[in-house]
């Protein structure tokens, strides 16, 4: 099952904040969650940290939104 990335808007992200993810083809919450997991394992070389428009603050917001989404989807 796939969940549209827009579900993360319910957890604090704006359309503008998810734009770099969508532009890179990561358009589901599951895909973004996978990026977050990878980022936590290898911060400096993660795909998330390499995406254009994804600075440290935006990454932190995305990570928080994914954590909140996961907490609510259990």
C-alpha positions, 0 to 999 in steps of 0.5 A: 500500500502506498500513501500520498506524500500529502499525508505528511502535510498533516504532520507539519510539512507544507507543500513548499517543504515537500516540493524537493522530494516530489521533484526528485520522484519521492511522492509517497510517505513510504518513499520519504520514510525510506529516505529518512531511514537511510539518512539516519544511517549515513547522514553525510552521504544520504540521498536526502542530504544530497537533494537540491533544496534539502538543507539541515532545517528542512531535513529535520522537519521532514524527519519529524513529520515522518516520525509523527506519521509513523506514530499515527499510522501504527 
